[in-house]
Amino acid sequence: METTVVAAGGGPAGIMLGLLLARAGIDVVVLEKHADFLRDFRGDTIHPSTLELIDQLGLTERFEQIPHGKVHDFAMGEVKLGSLTALGLKHPYIAIAPQWDFLTMLAEEGRRFPSFKLIMNAEVTEPIRDAGRIAGVRYRDPDGRVHEVRAALTVATDGRHSRIRAASGLEVKETGSAFDTLWFRLPKEDVDTTELYFRVGPGRWIVGFDRRTYVQVAYMIPKGGFAAVERAGVEEIREGTAAVVPELAGRVRHLRSMDDVTMLEVRVNRAARWHLPGLLLIGDAAHAMSPMGGVGVKLALDDAVATANLLAEPLLGVQRDGTELPDKLLAAVQRRRELPTVVTQKLQQAAYSRIVEPAFRNETPTMPLALRTIRHVPALRHQILRVISLGVRQEHIRTPSVLGERAG
């Protein structure tokens, strides 16, 4: 198979990039190794800036049909930052929506465009090299057959354990994460009530996401602490959950054994270089984020938007003339998106060290000077809320649609 762009991975970065390029008339193939998008361990936070992207795609009405919760008010430790409703945003909240529904919506929109092709059950195995350039990828289907997709541009959107990045030799700097995550489900008592939790208590940090019929619980543990948790047994997790989130105390009995618990290793890193001739890394393949703030999906989508904005017109020329895409254009994507990545990771690390790490040490979090200052300076609280809502650098869709713009 030959195409102009192949995206190796069907997560937020890959699906959004495929949609935006196809809207602009560029032939694009997105490869997803699973048969569907149904994964419990994916981020569900849809920030106000992402909701604006949904508006620009004309998908707001469709998104509203996805059951989701809304978070308006925020705090840092004991300091209440305030409500996003005070910022004058069109969407003054963070939506908590199942990522599989969100990805399905984007994929269905992509299929409206004849140049969009999504192949499921396609496990990308390695890049194709040709005359010093990355010229596409090989993937394996469920029957074990190997296929090739040759492309002028290969985009690694295959996540924090990116095979394409590893095979290309692009180095990753691990900036460290002091915790891992245990995932498990607890049933909902009332399916009509939205349940969202973010709680920090002595020795524990717990986040709960509403999944319509159940609550998906993320139970954070210190890095390397899973063996100790296994020795203590599931009763330790039941007691910890009930102590920190009393609303779930009556349901922890449904957690029957450690077989109901999955451990997810948390990694925080970023590639020093995001590109080679014919290859670009975006999303988690370029920078794995901490779960702090739930910003991984936002940054992946912003990477995709920036990539489409910068490369769509040159890629149309490549598609028309068969020329090579200059490496300097790929470098431009990294220049645009690297600063927001670095600043966001540093903010995550600061929030973790001040709020969560003391809890892991079984200490009461102290209020540092910075938080005391924030408490008494409304302008600072306002600015922090804007960063939470819109990020360090907001991206807007600037690529056209070959089918005409939908009404937002």
N, C-alpha and C positions, 0 to 999 in steps of 0.2 A: 504494500500500500504506500502511496506517496501523498503527501499533503504539504501545506506551507508551515504549519505549526503543530507539534504534538506536545500535549501536556501529560506528563507521567504522574498521574495521581488525581483521583476524583474527589478531593476534599474541597473546602471553600475556595482556596486559591485556584485550583485547576478548573473547577466548574465555572466560577465567575470569569476567569480569563477566557475560557472557551466561549462563553456566552457573548462577552464583549467583542471578541475578535470576529465571531461569526456575524454579529450584528453589523459589523463594518465591512462584511463581504469577504473575509479572509477564511480560507479553508483550514479547519482546525479539527484535530482528533484528540479526544480526552480518553485516557485509559484508566480504568478503575479495577483494582484486583478483586473486589468483592462483588457478589451478585446483587447487592442492594446497599443502601446507606445506613442500615439499621445497626448502629453501634452505640452502646451506652456511654462510652468513655470519650465523647466528643463535646466540645464546648457549646453551650446553648445561649450565650449572652449576645444579644443584638443591640449594639449601642445606638444612640441617637444619630450619629454620623452614618452608620450603616442603614438605618431606617430612611435617611435621606437618599442614599443610593437606591434603595428599593423604590422610593418615589420616582427617581430619575429613570428607572427602568419601566415605570408604569405598572408596578406589581403590588402596590399598597393594598388594593382591594383583595387580591389573592392572599397576601400575607395575613391580613386581618382574619381570614378564614382558618388560619392555623391557631389552635388553642395556645395561648401564651400568657404568662404573668407579666406584670409591669412593676418595676422598682423605681420609685421617685426620690426617696430620701437616702442620704448617705452620711456616714460618720467615719472618722479615723480614731480608733480606740474610743476614748471617752469624749472626744470632740465631735459635736454634731456639725457637719459641713452645711447642711441645709437641703433644700429640695431643688431638683432640676427644673421644676416649674417656674423658678425665679429667673431662669436664663433667657426666656423668650424664644425657646427653640420650637420648631414645628412639632417635634416629637420629644417632649420633656420627660423621658423615662428610658430605662434599659429594659428591653423585652427579653423574657426568658422563654425561648421557643425550641422545641426539639430540633437538633441540627438535621436529622434525616428528613424532616418535613421541609426545612429551609432549602436543603440541597436539591430535593425533589422538585421544588418550585422553580429553582434556577435551571435545572436540567430540562424541565418541561418547556420553559421559555426558550432555552437554547434550541430545542428541536423545532421551533417555528422557523428557524433559519436553515436553508438548504446546505450551507457550508459547515454546519455543526454536526459532528459525529461523536457519540459517546459509546464506548465499548466497555461493557461490564465483564466481570470474570476474566480480566486481562491483567495478569501479574507481570509487571515490568521487571526484566531480569538484568539488562545491561544496556549501555549506550552503544550505538554504532559509530565507529570512527572511519573517516574517509579524508585522506590528504590533509591531516592535521586538524580537522574540524570534527565536532560532534554532528552526525548527519542523521539522527533519529534514534530509535530504540528497538530492542527486541522484547517481545512479551510472550508469555506462555498461557495457553487457554486451558480450560478444565480437563481436557483430554491429554494434556501434556505436549501438544503440538506447539512449536515455536514459530512466531510470526514476526515480520519486520514492518515497522512504519518508518519510512524515510521522510525527513522534513528539513526545511531550511533553518528552522529554529526548534530546538528541544527545550522545553521548560520543565525543570524538576519541581514538581508539586507533590512529591511522594513522602512528605512528612519528615519528622525529626530523625528517623532512621533511614534516610534517603539512600537507596541503592545507587541511584544515578550520581549523586554527589560523591559517595564513597568510591565508585568505580572511576570517576573522573579525576580523582586525586586532589580535589579542592579541600583544604584543611579547615577544620572547625575548632574554634577556641571555646572550651568549656568554661563558662563563668560560674558554674556551681549552683547546686540547689541543696538546701539543707533538709529537704523532706521528700517523702514519697506519699502516694495516695492509695488508700484502701477504698474500694467501691462495693456497694451492696444496695439491695432494694428493700424497701419497707412499704407495705400496702397503705393506700390512702383510706381514711375513714369516711371522707365525703368527697366524691369526685367533682362536685360543683365548687369546692373551695380550693383556691390556689395556695400551695404551700411552697415557700422559698425561705431558706435559712442560711445565715452566715454568722456563726457563733465561735468565739474564742474563749476558752476557759482554762483553768489550771491544768497544764499537761496536754491540752487537746485543742484542735481546730477542726470544725465540722461545717460543711456546706451541704445544703439539700436542694435538689432541683425537682420541680414538679414534672411528672411524666404522665399526666392525665389519670391513670389508674394506680400509679405507685409513685413513691418518692425515691429518687436516685440519690444516695448519700455518698459524699466524698469525705472520708475520715483520714485526716492528715496525720502522718507519723514521722518522727525524725528519720533522716536518711540512714539506711542500714538497720532500721529498727524492726524490720518485719519478723526476723527470727524470734525476737523477744515477744512480739505479739502472738506468734504461733504457739510459743511455749505457754503463754498465759491463757490462750484459748479464747473462744468466741464470747465467753461471759465477760471478759474485760472490755470487748468492743460494745456489748450490750450496755454495760454499766456506764461506760464513758459517754455513749450516745445519749442515754437517758439523763445523765447529769448535766450535760451541756445544752441539750435540746429537750426540755421537759415535754414538749408537745409530742415527741415521738416515744416517750417512755412506755406507753401502753402497747406499742407495736414491736418493740425490740425482740419480743419472744419469737417473732417470725424468722429471726436470724438464727437458724438451728445449728449450724456448724461452720467451720472455716471453709468448707466447700462452697458456702454462699458468698464468700468474700474473694475479690480479685485485687491483686496488688499491681499498681501502675507506677513504673519508675518515672520520676519527674526529672527532666533534664532542661538546663538553661544554657544555651550556647548561641554562637553566630559564626558564620563563615567569614573568613578574612576577605575572600574574593568570591563574588557571587556569579561569576561568568567565565566562560572560555569561548573561543570561536564556535558559534553554533549552539551554545548552551547557556541557559540562565537559570539560577536558583531563585525561587520566591517562597513566601510562606515559611512553614516550619523547616523546610529543607534549607533555607538560608538562615533562619533564626528560630530556635525553639524557645518559647516563652514560658515563664512561670505561670501557674494558675492564678496568681494574685491579680485580682481585678477582672479576670476573664477576658483578657484583651487579645488572646491568640487569634481568634476568628477575625476580629476587627483588623489586626495588622495584616493577616493573610489576604483579606478582601481588598484592603488599601493597596497592598503590593500588586494585586491583579489589576486594579483600576489604573494605577500609575503605569504599569507595564503596557496596558492597552493604549493609554493616552500617548505614551512616548513612541510606541513601536507600530501602531496600526497603519499609519500612512507609509512608513518605509516598507512594511511587510506587504502592503498592496503592490508597491513597486517590485519587490522581490517576486511576488506571485505572478506579476504580469511579464517581467523581463527575465526571470530565472537567475538574477544576480545574487551575490552573497550579502547577508546582512552584516554591516560593519560592526566590529566588536565594540567600538566607541559608543554605539547606541545602547548596548547592553550595560556598559559601564555607567551610562546616564541613569539607568534604572536604579542601580546600587547607590549612586550619589543621592538620588532623591529619597530613597527609602531607608538608607542606613542610619541617618541621624534620628528619625523617630524611633527606630528599633533600639538604638543604644540608650537614648534618654528613657524610654519606657522600661527597659530592663533595669536601669539604675533606680528608677522610681519604685519598681517592684521590690528590689533588694532592700531599699530603705524602709518601705512599709513592713516588709517581713521582719527585719531586724528589730524594729521598734515596737511592733504589735504582737506578732505571732511567736517569734523566737523566745521571748520571756515566758510565754505560756507553756511552750515545750519544756522549759526548764522548771516548770511548776512554780513560776514566780508570778506575782501580780504585775502586769505591765505598768511601767512607770511613765509619767508624762514628760517627755523631753522638752527642752526649751522651744524647739520648733513647733511642737503641738500647742504649747502654751501661747506662743505668738499667734498661731493660726486662730486659736479660740477668740482672741481679742482684736483681730484685724479682719473685718468683713470682706475687704477687697481680696485678701488672700484666699479666703474660703470660696469666694465667687470664682476666682481663677482656677482653683483646684477642681471645682465642679465642671468648669468648661473643659479642662483636660480630660476628666473622666468621661465626659460626653462626646467630645469631638477628637480627642487624641492630641498628639504633639503636632501633627501636620495632617490636616483633613484633605482627603482626595475627593474630587468630583468627576463624574463621568463626562468626558469630552468627545468620545467617539460617536459617530452618527449611527443611525440604523438604516439598513438598506430597505427595510419594509416600512419605513416611516415611523415616527415617534408615537408611542402610545400615550394616551392621556394619563397623567399621574394620579 
